[in-house]
């Protein structure tokens, strides 16, 4: 088995995709015509968005993520060699800064922002890549 998708439930799929494209430079891989589902090009594991309305049709309750409220107990990590420029771009495009880039003891640059829906996004270098 392998991790194929990370799927976030959002109120507005096209807005979430446009934000992730602008703030993080991710490319849109697929967007359905109805605006209920979309995927970003992120490598082996796909980052996808599903409308809250479609998610509700699955028949189970879920907690809606709301900007400005407590952060969800998980994060999405985007890996780059250029952490500071990526962090600055995300902030410029509307992400909320949570933690400035800092070098961790294990040799990784790590920073955190909140996206337009309040999900935590880690912008980091590959582990062991810092000098």
ABEGO torsion letter per residue (X at the ends): XBBABBBBBBABAAAAAAAAAAAAGBBBABBBAAGABBBBBAEABBBBBBBAAAAAAAGBBBBBBBBGBBBBABBBBBBBABAAAAAAAAAAAGBBBABBBBBBAAGBBBBBBBBAAGBBBBBBBBBGABX
